[in-house]
Amino acid sequence: MSEDETHHAKSTLDRLVYSANQISNFFRSQKHDQAVAGVETHIAKFWDPRMRKMIFAHLKASGEGLTPLAREALESLAKKQNAA
């Protein structure tokens, strides 16, 4: 991977982490189970499969930067998508 490609992938991942955290911040005022489901549903409905693939790979590697709520929702969604 070239330096430009590496930078682009990192900046894309940074944006995905930021976005997942923003979504989790929106839902965090709800009861915990509802908040997890809300984040999970939003990402499943509105994120492109490539975006989900990239954030799932990041989650598996470390999940660095994800809020606990975003992490939990992504883990749940990844588990459901792997089972399907």
PDB file of N, CA, C and O in Angstrom, chain B, residues numbered from 101:
ATOM      1  N   MET B 101       0.846  -1.173   0.000  1.00  0.00           N
ATOM      2  CA  MET B 101       0.000   0.000   0.000  1.00  0.00           C
ATOM      3  C   MET B 101       0.892   1.238   0.000  1.00  0.00           C
ATOM      4  O   MET B 101       1.831   1.331   0.791  1.00  0.00           O
ATOM      5  N   SER B 102       0.601   2.177  -0.880  1.00  0.00           N
ATOM      6  CA  SER B 102       1.401   3.396  -0.951  1.00  0.00           C
ATOM      7  C   SER B 102       1.113   4.289   0.258  1.00  0.00           C
ATOM      8  O   SER B 102       0.152   4.067   0.996  1.00  0.00           O
ATOM      9  N   GLU B 103       1.948   5.283   0.443  1.00  0.00           N
ATOM     10  CA  GLU B 103       1.751   6.209   1.556  1.00  0.00           C
ATOM     11  C   GLU B 103       0.416   6.935   1.430  1.00  0.00           C
ATOM     12  O   GLU B 103      -0.281   7.131   2.426  1.00  0.00           O
ATOM     13  N   ASP B 104       0.054   7.336   0.205  1.00  0.00           N
ATOM     14  CA  ASP B 104      -1.235   8.005  -0.017  1.00  0.00           C
ATOM     15  C   ASP B 104      -2.393   7.073   0.322  1.00  0.00           C
ATOM     16  O   ASP B 104      -3.357   7.494   0.962  1.00  0.00           O
ATOM     17  N   GLU B 105      -2.309   5.812  -0.099  1.00  0.00           N
ATOM     18  CA  GLU B 105      -3.369   4.839   0.189  1.00  0.00           C
ATOM     19  C   GLU B 105      -3.468   4.581   1.683  1.00  0.00           C
ATOM     20  O   GLU B 105      -4.570   4.455   2.218  1.00  0.00           O
ATOM     21  N   THR B 106      -2.331   4.503   2.359  1.00  0.00           N
ATOM     22  CA  THR B 106      -2.327   4.296   3.809  1.00  0.00           C
ATOM     23  C   THR B 106      -2.968   5.480   4.508  1.00  0.00           C
ATOM     24  O   THR B 106      -3.781   5.300   5.415  1.00  0.00           O
ATOM     25  N   HIS B 107      -2.610   6.693   4.095  1.00  0.00           N
ATOM     26  CA  HIS B 107      -3.196   7.896   4.695  1.00  0.00           C
ATOM     27  C   HIS B 107      -4.704   7.935   4.456  1.00  0.00           C
ATOM     28  O   HIS B 107      -5.471   8.245   5.368  1.00  0.00           O
ATOM     29  N   HIS B 108      -5.130   7.620   3.228  1.00  0.00           N
ATOM     30  CA  HIS B 108      -6.557   7.628   2.903  1.00  0.00           C
ATOM     31  C   HIS B 108      -7.306   6.604   3.752  1.00  0.00           C
ATOM     32  O   HIS B 108      -8.373   6.909   4.285  1.00  0.00           O
ATOM     33  N   ALA B 109      -6.769   5.410   3.883  1.00  0.00           N
ATOM     34  CA  ALA B 109      -7.421   4.368   4.681  1.00  0.00           C
ATOM     35  C   ALA B 109      -7.522   4.802   6.138  1.00  0.00           C
ATOM     36  O   ALA B 109      -8.556   4.594   6.775  1.00  0.00           O
ATOM     37  N   LYS B 110      -6.452   5.406   6.677  1.00  0.00           N
ATOM     38  CA  LYS B 110      -6.467   5.864   8.064  1.00  0.00           C
ATOM     39  C   LYS B 110      -7.479   6.984   8.247  1.00  0.00           C
ATOM     40  O   LYS B 110      -8.237   6.980   9.216  1.00  0.00           O
ATOM     41  N   SER B 111      -7.499   7.940   7.330  1.00  0.00           N
ATOM     42  CA  SER B 111      -8.444   9.045   7.488  1.00  0.00           C
ATOM     43  C   SER B 111      -9.886   8.551   7.324  1.00  0.00           C
ATOM     44  O   SER B 111     -10.790   9.049   7.996  1.00  0.00           O
ATOM     45  N   THR B 112     -10.100   7.589   6.447  1.00  0.00           N
ATOM     46  CA  THR B 112     -11.439   7.007   6.301  1.00  0.00           C
ATOM     47  C   THR B 112     -11.838   6.296   7.585  1.00  0.00           C
ATOM     48  O   THR B 112     -12.962   6.456   8.061  1.00  0.00           O
ATOM     49  N   LEU B 113     -10.934   5.519   8.143  1.00  0.00           N
ATOM     50  CA  LEU B 113     -11.220   4.820   9.396  1.00  0.00           C
ATOM     51  C   LEU B 113     -11.474   5.816  10.521  1.00  0.00           C
ATOM     52  O   LEU B 113     -12.384   5.618  11.326  1.00  0.00           O
ATOM     53  N   ASP B 114     -10.693   6.869  10.586  1.00  0.00           N
ATOM     54  CA  ASP B 114     -10.915   7.900  11.605  1.00  0.00           C
ATOM     55  C   ASP B 114     -12.316   8.486  11.487  1.00  0.00           C
ATOM     56  O   ASP B 114     -12.987   8.723  12.492  1.00  0.00           O
ATOM     57  N   ARG B 115     -12.751   8.718  10.248  1.00  0.00           N
ATOM     58  CA  ARG B 115     -14.105   9.262  10.033  1.00  0.00           C
ATOM     59  C   ARG B 115     -15.174   8.247  10.446  1.00  0.00           C
ATOM     60  O   ARG B 115     -16.208   8.626  10.996  1.00  0.00           O
ATOM     61  N   LEU B 116     -14.930   6.970  10.186  1.00  0.00           N
ATOM     62  CA  LEU B 116     -15.900   5.948  10.580  1.00  0.00           C
ATOM     63  C   LEU B 116     -16.002   5.834  12.101  1.00  0.00           C
ATOM     64  O   LEU B 116     -17.099   5.722  12.648  1.00  0.00           O
ATOM     65  N   VAL B 117     -14.870   5.862  12.770  1.00  0.00           N
ATOM     66  CA  VAL B 117     -14.871   5.820  14.238  1.00  0.00           C
ATOM     67  C   VAL B 117     -15.606   7.041  14.782  1.00  0.00           C
ATOM     68  O   VAL B 117     -16.438   6.923  15.682  1.00  0.00           O
ATOM     69  N   TYR B 118     -15.297   8.206  14.236  1.00  0.00           N
ATOM     70  CA  TYR B 118     -15.968   9.436  14.664  1.00  0.00           C
ATOM     71  C   TYR B 118     -17.477   9.321  14.459  1.00  0.00           C
ATOM     72  O   TYR B 118     -18.262   9.663  15.344  1.00  0.00           O
ATOM     73  N   SER B 119     -17.867   8.841  13.294  1.00  0.00           N
ATOM     74  CA  SER B 119     -19.286   8.715  12.974  1.00  0.00           C
ATOM     75  C   SER B 119     -19.989   7.725  13.906  1.00  0.00           C
ATOM     76  O   SER B 119     -21.080   8.007  14.402  1.00  0.00           O
ATOM     77  N   ALA B 120     -19.371   6.576  14.142  1.00  0.00           N
ATOM     78  CA  ALA B 120     -19.967   5.585  15.055  1.00  0.00           C
ATOM     79  C   ALA B 120     -20.129   6.180  16.452  1.00  0.00           C
ATOM     80  O   ALA B 120     -21.137   5.944  17.117  1.00  0.00           O
ATOM     81  N   ASN B 121     -19.145   6.944  16.891  1.00  0.00           N
ATOM     82  CA  ASN B 121     -19.234   7.583  18.203  1.00  0.00           C
ATOM     83  C   ASN B 121     -20.324   8.649  18.239  1.00  0.00           C
ATOM     84  O   ASN B 121     -21.030   8.779  19.239  1.00  0.00           O
ATOM     85  N   GLN B 122     -20.466   9.409  17.159  1.00  0.00           N
ATOM     86  CA  GLN B 122     -21.531  10.418  17.101  1.00  0.00           C
ATOM     87  C   GLN B 122     -22.912   9.752  17.161  1.00  0.00           C
ATOM     88  O   GLN B 122     -23.812  10.236  17.849  1.00  0.00           O
ATOM     89  N   ILE B 123     -23.066   8.661  16.449  1.00  0.00           N
ATOM     90  CA  ILE B 123     -24.331   7.925  16.475  1.00  0.00           C
ATOM     91  C   ILE B 123     -24.598   7.421  17.886  1.00  0.00           C
ATOM     92  O   ILE B 123     -25.716   7.533  18.387  1.00  0.00           O
ATOM     93  N   SER B 124     -23.575   6.869  18.526  1.00  0.00           N
ATOM     94  CA  SER B 124     -23.774   6.360  19.888  1.00  0.00           C
ATOM     95  C   SER B 124     -24.095   7.504  20.858  1.00  0.00           C
ATOM     96  O   SER B 124     -24.883   7.323  21.786  1.00  0.00           O
ATOM     97  N   ASN B 125     -23.499   8.661  20.651  1.00  0.00           N
ATOM     98  CA  ASN B 125     -23.822   9.818  21.506  1.00  0.00           C
ATOM     99  C   ASN B 125     -25.278  10.233  21.349  1.00  0.00           C
ATOM    100  O   ASN B 125     -25.911  10.645  22.320  1.00  0.00           O
ATOM    101  N   PHE B 126     -25.813  10.128  20.144  1.00  0.00           N
ATOM    102  CA  PHE B 126     -27.218  10.462  19.910  1.00  0.00           C
ATOM    103  C   PHE B 126     -28.138   9.533  20.703  1.00  0.00           C
ATOM    104  O   PHE B 126     -29.126   9.984  21.282  1.00  0.00           O
ATOM    105  N   PHE B 127     -27.818   8.242  20.731  1.00  0.00           N
ATOM    106  CA  PHE B 127     -28.697   7.255  21.361  1.00  0.00           C
ATOM    107  C   PHE B 127     -28.437   7.058  22.854  1.00  0.00           C
ATOM    108  O   PHE B 127     -29.221   6.378  23.516  1.00  0.00           O
ATOM    109  N   ARG B 128     -27.387   7.616  23.396  1.00  0.00           N
ATOM    110  CA  ARG B 128     -27.010   7.293  24.770  1.00  0.00           C
ATOM    111  C   ARG B 128     -28.000   7.753  25.835  1.00  0.00           C
ATOM    112  O   ARG B 128     -27.929   7.284  26.971  1.00  0.00           O
ATOM    113  N   SER B 129     -28.910   8.647  25.504  1.00  0.00           N
ATOM    114  CA  SER B 129     -29.906   9.085  26.489  1.00  0.00           C
ATOM    115  C   SER B 129     -31.028   8.063  26.663  1.00  0.00           C
ATOM    116  O   SER B 129     -31.834   8.172  27.586  1.00  0.00           O
ATOM    117  N   GLN B 130     -31.076   7.082  25.783  1.00  0.00           N
ATOM    118  CA  GLN B 130     -32.084   6.033  25.892  1.00  0.00           C
ATOM    119  C   GLN B 130     -31.613   4.951  26.855  1.00  0.00           C
ATOM    120  O   GLN B 130     -30.445   4.921  27.243  1.00  0.00           O
ATOM    121  N   LYS B 131     -32.529   4.059  27.238  1.00  0.00           N
ATOM    122  CA  LYS B 131     -32.134   2.918  28.055  1.00  0.00           C
ATOM    123  C   LYS B 131     -31.057   2.148  27.297  1.00  0.00           C
ATOM    124  O   LYS B 131     -31.043   2.120  26.066  1.00  0.00           O
ATOM    125  N   HIS B 132     -30.161   1.529  28.049  1.00  0.00           N
ATOM    126  CA  HIS B 132     -28.980   0.906  27.446  1.00  0.00           C
ATOM    127  C   HIS B 132     -29.327  -0.035  26.295  1.00  0.00           C
ATOM    128  O   HIS B 132     -28.759   0.098  25.211  1.00  0.00           O
ATOM    129  N   ASP B 133     -30.233  -0.970  26.499  1.00  0.00           N
ATOM    130  CA  ASP B 133     -30.568  -1.936  25.444  1.00  0.00           C
ATOM    131  C   ASP B 133     -31.148  -1.242  24.213  1.00  0.00           C
ATOM    132  O   ASP B 133     -30.866  -1.640  23.083  1.00  0.00           O
ATOM    133  N   GLN B 134     -31.948  -0.217  24.428  1.00  0.00           N
ATOM    134  CA  GLN B 134     -32.512   0.536  23.313  1.00  0.00           C
ATOM    135  C   GLN B 134     -31.425   1.319  22.585  1.00  0.00           C
ATOM    136  O   GLN B 134     -31.451   1.432  21.360  1.00  0.00           O
ATOM    137  N   ALA B 135     -30.482   1.854  23.330  1.00  0.00           N
ATOM    138  CA  ALA B 135     -29.390   2.612  22.722  1.00  0.00           C
ATOM    139  C   ALA B 135     -28.521   1.709  21.854  1.00  0.00           C
ATOM    140  O   ALA B 135     -28.167   2.076  20.734  1.00  0.00           O
ATOM    141  N   VAL B 136     -28.176   0.529  22.368  1.00  0.00           N
ATOM    142  CA  VAL B 136     -27.376  -0.426  21.590  1.00  0.00           C
ATOM    143  C   VAL B 136     -28.123  -0.784  20.310  1.00  0.00           C
ATOM    144  O   VAL B 136     -27.545  -0.769  19.223  1.00  0.00           O
ATOM    145  N   ALA B 137     -29.397  -1.104  20.439  1.00  0.00           N
ATOM    146  CA  ALA B 137     -30.206  -1.472  19.272  1.00  0.00           C
ATOM    147  C   ALA B 137     -30.315  -0.307  18.289  1.00  0.00           C
ATOM    148  O   ALA B 137     -30.280  -0.523  17.077  1.00  0.00           O
ATOM    149  N   GLY B 138     -30.444   0.914  18.785  1.00  0.00           N
ATOM    150  CA  GLY B 138     -30.545   2.084  17.911  1.00  0.00           C
ATOM    151  C   GLY B 138     -29.275   2.300  17.093  1.00  0.00           C
ATOM    152  O   GLY B 138     -29.341   2.552  15.890  1.00  0.00           O
ATOM    153  N   VAL B 139     -28.134   2.204  17.740  1.00  0.00           N
ATOM    154  CA  VAL B 139     -26.854   2.354  17.038  1.00  0.00           C
ATOM    155  C   VAL B 139     -26.703   1.242  16.012  1.00  0.00           C
ATOM    156  O   VAL B 139     -26.343   1.485  14.860  1.00  0.00           O
ATOM    157  N   GLU B 140     -26.978   0.033  16.443  1.00  0.00           N
ATOM    158  CA  GLU B 140     -26.856  -1.135  15.561  1.00  0.00           C
ATOM    159  C   GLU B 140     -27.758  -0.995  14.332  1.00  0.00           C
ATOM    160  O   GLU B 140     -27.316  -1.233  13.208  1.00  0.00           O
ATOM    161  N   THR B 141     -28.990  -0.620  14.539  1.00  0.00           N
ATOM    162  CA  THR B 141     -29.948  -0.461  13.441  1.00  0.00           C
ATOM    163  C   THR B 141     -29.510   0.643  12.486  1.00  0.00           C
ATOM    164  O   THR B 141     -29.568   0.478  11.267  1.00  0.00           O
ATOM    165  N   HIS B 142     -29.076   1.757  13.040  1.00  0.00           N
ATOM    166  CA  HIS B 142     -28.649   2.874  12.189  1.00  0.00           C
ATOM    167  C   HIS B 142     -27.487   2.459  11.287  1.00  0.00           C
ATOM    168  O   HIS B 142     -27.507   2.720  10.084  1.00  0.00           O
ATOM    169  N   ILE B 143     -26.492   1.822  11.860  1.00  0.00           N
ATOM    170  CA  ILE B 143     -25.321   1.414  11.077  1.00  0.00           C
ATOM    171  C   ILE B 143     -25.702   0.358  10.047  1.00  0.00           C
ATOM    172  O   ILE B 143     -25.220   0.391   8.915  1.00  0.00           O
ATOM    173  N   ALA B 144     -26.558  -0.573  10.432  1.00  0.00           N
ATOM    174  CA  ALA B 144     -26.991  -1.621   9.493  1.00  0.00           C
ATOM    175  C   ALA B 144     -27.766  -1.024   8.317  1.00  0.00           C
ATOM    176  O   ALA B 144     -27.613  -1.472   7.181  1.00  0.00           O
ATOM    177  N   LYS B 145     -28.593  -0.018   8.586  1.00  0.00           N
ATOM    178  CA  LYS B 145     -29.433   0.568   7.540  1.00  0.00           C
ATOM    179  C   LYS B 145     -28.700   1.566   6.647  1.00  0.00           C
ATOM    180  O   LYS B 145     -28.922   1.598   5.437  1.00  0.00           O
ATOM    181  N   PHE B 146     -27.841   2.368   7.233  1.00  0.00           N
ATOM    182  CA  PHE B 146     -27.324   3.527   6.519  1.00  0.00           C
ATOM    183  C   PHE B 146     -25.852   3.458   6.125  1.00  0.00           C
ATOM    184  O   PHE B 146     -25.392   4.288   5.341  1.00  0.00           O
ATOM    185  N   TRP B 147     -25.112   2.502   6.643  1.00  0.00           N
ATOM    186  CA  TRP B 147     -23.703   2.389   6.266  1.00  0.00           C
ATOM    187  C   TRP B 147     -23.562   1.407   5.126  1.00  0.00           C
ATOM    188  O   TRP B 147     -24.177   0.341   5.121  1.00  0.00           O
ATOM    189  N   ASP B 148     -22.751   1.779   4.171  1.00  0.00           N
ATOM    190  CA  ASP B 148     -22.404   0.919   3.046  1.00  0.00           C
ATOM    191  C   ASP B 148     -21.686  -0.331   3.576  1.00  0.00           C
ATOM    192  O   ASP B 148     -20.961  -0.247   4.567  1.00  0.00           O
ATOM    193  N   PRO B 149     -21.876  -1.482   2.930  1.00  0.00           N
ATOM    194  CA  PRO B 149     -21.189  -2.705   3.390  1.00  0.00           C
ATOM    195  C   PRO B 149     -19.669  -2.536   3.510  1.00  0.00           C
ATOM    196  O   PRO B 149     -19.055  -3.133   4.394  1.00  0.00           O
ATOM    197  N   ARG B 150     -19.060  -1.735   2.640  1.00  0.00           N
ATOM    198  CA  ARG B 150     -17.613  -1.506   2.735  1.00  0.00           C
ATOM    199  C   ARG B 150     -17.258  -0.758   4.011  1.00  0.00           C
ATOM    200  O   ARG B 150     -16.222  -1.018   4.623  1.00  0.00           O
ATOM    201  N   MET B 151     -18.113   0.166   4.408  1.00  0.00           N
ATOM    202  CA  MET B 151     -17.885   0.914   5.646  1.00  0.00           C
ATOM    203  C   MET B 151     -17.974  -0.030   6.844  1.00  0.00           C
ATOM    204  O   MET B 151     -17.138   0.010   7.746  1.00  0.00           O
ATOM    205  N   ARG B 152     -18.998  -0.876   6.838  1.00  0.00           N
ATOM    206  CA  ARG B 152     -19.159  -1.840   7.934  1.00  0.00           C
ATOM    207  C   ARG B 152     -17.967  -2.798   7.979  1.00  0.00           C
ATOM    208  O   ARG B 152     -17.458  -3.108   9.057  1.00  0.00           O
ATOM    209  N   LYS B 153     -17.531  -3.258   6.828  1.00  0.00           N
ATOM    210  CA  LYS B 153     -16.393  -4.180   6.780  1.00  0.00           C
ATOM    211  C   LYS B 153     -15.155  -3.526   7.396  1.00  0.00           C
ATOM    212  O   LYS B 153     -14.428  -4.165   8.156  1.00  0.00           O
ATOM    213  N   MET B 154     -14.921  -2.275   7.074  1.00  0.00           N
ATOM    214  CA  MET B 154     -13.744  -1.575   7.585  1.00  0.00           C
ATOM    215  C   MET B 154     -13.833  -1.369   9.097  1.00  0.00           C
ATOM    216  O   MET B 154     -12.846  -1.572   9.805  1.00  0.00           O
ATOM    217  N   ILE B 155     -15.001  -0.968   9.599  1.00  0.00           N
ATOM    218  CA  ILE B 155     -15.125  -0.728  11.044  1.00  0.00           C
ATOM    219  C   ILE B 155     -15.091  -2.047  11.805  1.00  0.00           C
ATOM    220  O   ILE B 155     -14.586  -2.090  12.927  1.00  0.00           O
ATOM    221  N   PHE B 156     -15.620  -3.132  11.221  1.00  0.00           N
ATOM    222  CA  PHE B 156     -15.557  -4.438  11.878  1.00  0.00           C
ATOM    223  C   PHE B 156     -14.109  -4.918  11.965  1.00  0.00           C
ATOM    224  O   PHE B 156     -13.710  -5.494  12.977  1.00  0.00           O
ATOM    225  N   ALA B 157     -13.328  -4.688  10.926  1.00  0.00           N
ATOM    226  CA  ALA B 157     -11.906  -5.063  10.950  1.00  0.00           C
ATOM    227  C   ALA B 157     -11.182  -4.253  12.033  1.00  0.00           C
ATOM    228  O   ALA B 157     -10.338  -4.783  12.755  1.00  0.00           O
ATOM    229  N   HIS B 158     -11.517  -2.983  12.135  1.00  0.00           N
ATOM    230  CA  HIS B 158     -10.917  -2.144  13.174  1.00  0.00           C
ATOM    231  C   HIS B 158     -11.323  -2.643  14.556  1.00  0.00           C
ATOM    232  O   HIS B 158     -10.490  -2.713  15.460  1.00  0.00           O
ATOM    233  N   LEU B 159     -12.570  -2.984  14.723  1.00  0.00           N
ATOM    234  CA  LEU B 159     -13.068  -3.499  15.993  1.00  0.00           C
ATOM    235  C   LEU B 159     -12.324  -4.774  16.378  1.00  0.00           C
ATOM    236  O   LEU B 159     -11.925  -4.944  17.530  1.00  0.00           O
ATOM    237  N   LYS B 160     -12.142  -5.657  15.420  1.00  0.00           N
ATOM    238  CA  LYS B 160     -11.445  -6.916  15.673  1.00  0.00           C
ATOM    239  C   LYS B 160      -9.972  -6.672  16.033  1.00  0.00           C
ATOM    240  O   LYS B 160      -9.410  -7.378  16.870  1.00  0.00           O
ATOM    241  N   ALA B 161      -9.360  -5.681  15.403  1.00  0.00           N
ATOM    242  CA  ALA B 161      -7.949  -5.374  15.654  1.00  0.00           C
ATOM    243  C   ALA B 161      -7.732  -4.726  17.016  1.00  0.00           C
ATOM    244  O   ALA B 161      -6.791  -5.073  17.730  1.00  0.00           O
ATOM    245  N   SER B 162      -8.589  -3.797  17.371  1.00  0.00           N
ATOM    246  CA  SER B 162      -8.418  -3.110  18.663  1.00  0.00           C
ATOM    247  C   SER B 162      -9.659  -2.320  19.065  1.00  0.00           C
ATOM    248  O   SER B 162      -9.990  -2.228  20.247  1.00  0.00           O
ATOM    249  N   GLY B 163     -10.336  -1.755  18.079  1.00  0.00           N
ATOM    250  CA  GLY B 163     -11.483  -0.907  18.365  1.00  0.00           C
ATOM    251  C   GLY B 163     -11.087   0.421  18.981  1.00  0.00           C
ATOM    252  O   GLY B 163     -11.917   1.121  19.562  1.00  0.00           O
ATOM    253  N   GLU B 164      -9.807   0.764  18.851  1.00  0.00           N
ATOM    254  CA  GLU B 164      -9.304   1.992  19.462  1.00  0.00           C
ATOM    255  C   GLU B 164     -10.140   3.196  19.045  1.00  0.00           C
ATOM    256  O   GLU B 164     -10.435   3.398  17.867  1.00  0.00           O
ATOM    257  N   GLY B 165     -10.513   3.986  20.046  1.00  0.00           N
ATOM    258  CA  GLY B 165     -11.227   5.223  19.793  1.00  0.00           C
ATOM    259  C   GLY B 165     -12.737   5.108  19.849  1.00  0.00           C
ATOM    260  O   GLY B 165     -13.432   6.123  19.895  1.00  0.00           O
ATOM    261  N   LEU B 166     -13.258   3.888  19.846  1.00  0.00           N
ATOM    262  CA  LEU B 166     -14.715   3.708  19.890  1.00  0.00           C
ATOM    263  C   LEU B 166     -15.223   3.859  21.321  1.00  0.00           C
ATOM    264  O   LEU B 166     -14.592   3.389  22.267  1.00  0.00           O
ATOM    265  N   THR B 167     -16.362   4.516  21.466  1.00  0.00           N
ATOM    266  CA  THR B 167     -16.980   4.599  22.780  1.00  0.00           C
ATOM    267  C   THR B 167     -17.489   3.211  23.169  1.00  0.00           C
ATOM    268  O   THR B 167     -17.693   2.368  22.295  1.00  0.00           O
ATOM    269  N   PRO B 168     -17.695   2.959  24.447  1.00  0.00           N
ATOM    270  CA  PRO B 168     -18.213   1.649  24.858  1.00  0.00           C
ATOM    271  C   PRO B 168     -19.545   1.294  24.189  1.00  0.00           C
ATOM    272  O   PRO B 168     -19.762   0.143  23.811  1.00  0.00           O
ATOM    273  N   LEU B 169     -20.423   2.267  24.044  1.00  0.00           N
ATOM    274  CA  LEU B 169     -21.713   2.012  23.404  1.00  0.00           C
ATOM    275  C   LEU B 169     -21.540   1.667  21.928  1.00  0.00           C
ATOM    276  O   LEU B 169     -22.157   0.721  21.439  1.00  0.00           O
ATOM    277  N   ALA B 170     -20.716   2.415  21.222  1.00  0.00           N
ATOM    278  CA  ALA B 170     -20.460   2.128  19.806  1.00  0.00           C
ATOM    279  C   ALA B 170     -19.839   0.750  19.661  1.00  0.00           C
ATOM    280  O   ALA B 170     -20.224  -0.016  18.778  1.00  0.00           O
ATOM    281  N   ARG B 171     -18.886   0.432  20.517  1.00  0.00           N
ATOM    282  CA  ARG B 171     -18.214  -0.865  20.476  1.00  0.00           C
ATOM    283  C   ARG B 171     -19.218  -2.005  20.687  1.00  0.00           C
ATOM    284  O   ARG B 171     -19.216  -2.986  19.942  1.00  0.00           O
ATOM    285  N   GLU B 172     -20.060  -1.872  21.690  1.00  0.00           N
ATOM    286  CA  GLU B 172     -21.039  -2.924  21.986  1.00  0.00           C
ATOM    287  C   GLU B 172     -22.002  -3.119  20.822  1.00  0.00           C
ATOM    288  O   GLU B 172     -22.304  -4.253  20.452  1.00  0.00           O
ATOM    289  N   ALA B 173     -22.483  -2.034  20.247  1.00  0.00           N
ATOM    290  CA  ALA B 173     -23.412  -2.126  19.119  1.00  0.00           C
ATOM    291  C   ALA B 173     -22.737  -2.762  17.902  1.00  0.00           C
ATOM    292  O   ALA B 173     -23.334  -3.596  17.221  1.00  0.00           O
ATOM    293  N   LEU B 174     -21.508  -2.370  17.636  1.00  0.00           N
ATOM    294  CA  LEU B 174     -20.783  -2.935  16.494  1.00  0.00           C
ATOM    295  C   LEU B 174     -20.482  -4.417  16.709  1.00  0.00           C
ATOM    296  O   LEU B 174     -20.572  -5.208  15.770  1.00  0.00           O
ATOM    297  N   GLU B 175     -20.128  -4.798  17.928  1.00  0.00           N
ATOM    298  CA  GLU B 175     -19.886  -6.216  18.217  1.00  0.00           C
ATOM    299  C   GLU B 175     -21.154  -7.031  17.993  1.00  0.00           C
ATOM    300  O   GLU B 175     -21.106  -8.122  17.426  1.00  0.00           O
ATOM    301  N   SER B 176     -22.285  -6.499  18.440  1.00  0.00           N
ATOM    302  CA  SER B 176     -23.561  -7.183  18.261  1.00  0.00           C
ATOM    303  C   SER B 176     -23.907  -7.309  16.781  1.00  0.00           C
ATOM    304  O   SER B 176     -24.316  -8.375  16.321  1.00  0.00           O
ATOM    305  N   LEU B 177     -23.743  -6.226  16.044  1.00  0.00           N
ATOM    306  CA  LEU B 177     -24.052  -6.239  14.609  1.00  0.00           C
ATOM    307  C   LEU B 177     -23.131  -7.190  13.865  1.00  0.00           C
ATOM    308  O   LEU B 177     -23.586  -7.934  12.996  1.00  0.00           O
ATOM    309  N   ALA B 178     -21.848  -7.179  14.187  1.00  0.00           N
ATOM    310  CA  ALA B 178     -20.894  -8.071  13.531  1.00  0.00           C
ATOM    311  C   ALA B 178     -21.271  -9.527  13.782  1.00  0.00           C
ATOM    312  O   ALA B 178     -21.221 -10.355  12.873  1.00  0.00           O
ATOM    313  N   LYS B 179     -21.645  -9.829  15.007  1.00  0.00           N
ATOM    314  CA  LYS B 179     -22.035 -11.185  15.366  1.00  0.00           C
ATOM    315  C   LYS B 179     -23.267 -11.620  14.555  1.00  0.00           C
ATOM    316  O   LYS B 179     -23.314 -12.740  14.047  1.00  0.00           O
ATOM    317  N   LYS B 180     -24.250 -10.738  14.439  1.00  0.00           N
ATOM    318  CA  LYS B 180     -25.469 -11.056  13.676  1.00  0.00           C
ATOM    319  C   LYS B 180     -25.164 -11.237  12.187  1.00  0.00           C
ATOM    320  O   LYS B 180     -25.702 -12.139  11.545  1.00  0.00           O
ATOM    321  N   GLN B 181     -24.304 -10.383  11.645  1.00  0.00           N
ATOM    322  CA  GLN B 181     -23.992 -10.485  10.227  1.00  0.00           C
ATOM    323  C   GLN B 181     -23.151 -11.728   9.923  1.00  0.00           C
ATOM    324  O   GLN B 181     -23.285 -12.315   8.850  1.00  0.00           O
ATOM    325  N   ASN B 182     -22.292 -12.131  10.853  1.00  0.00           N
ATOM    326  CA  ASN B 182     -21.505 -13.347  10.657  1.00  0.00           C
ATOM    327  C   ASN B 182     -22.366 -14.590  10.749  1.00  0.00           C
ATOM    328  O   ASN B 182     -22.070 -15.603  10.116  1.00  0.00           O
ATOM    329  N   ALA B 183     -23.438 -14.519  11.540  1.00  0.00           N
ATOM    330  CA  ALA B 183     -24.345 -15.660  11.698  1.00  0.00           C
ATOM    331  C   ALA B 183     -25.256 -15.833  10.480  1.00  0.00           C
ATOM    332  O   ALA B 183     -25.728 -16.933  10.193  1.00  0.00           O
ATOM    333  N   ALA B 184     -25.492 -14.723   9.768  1.00  0.00           N
ATOM    334  CA  ALA B 184     -26.422 -14.761   8.623  1.00  0.00           C
ATOM    335  C   ALA B 184     -25.820 -15.391   7.408  1.00  0.00           C
ATOM    336  O   ALA B 184     -26.479 -15.493   6.374  1.00  0.00           O
TER     337      ALA B 184
END
